[in-house]
């Protein structure tokens, strides 16, 4: 499982897919805060890197929600994540802490077929 202290090598075992914005919408939720929107720069089954003027501090746990193109808009992929690194007001790297197996598989297939 991903933690805030997982090494860079461990975090980057999965193939990353560059995703030209706005390929799919990302919504980030943190308790006591409203949703934030962001544009993905790359995606892997281990996490994603995004551009956003609103950022959270590293080690912040959040809920991540987004749609992959083959998945109908009515069914988002949603899971828990942790901010691994952030450049305040610019970008964040999010590691997935928990995803449903079917969602992780969908991400892996999307990355593999699109790469």
Buried (B, 14 or more C-beta within 10 A) or exposed (E): EBEBEBEEEEBEEBBBBEBEEEBBBBBBEBEEEEEBEBBBBBBBBBBBBBBBEBBBEEEBEBBBBBBBEEBEEEEBBBBBBBBBBBEEEEBBBBBBBEBEEEBBEBBBEBBEEEE
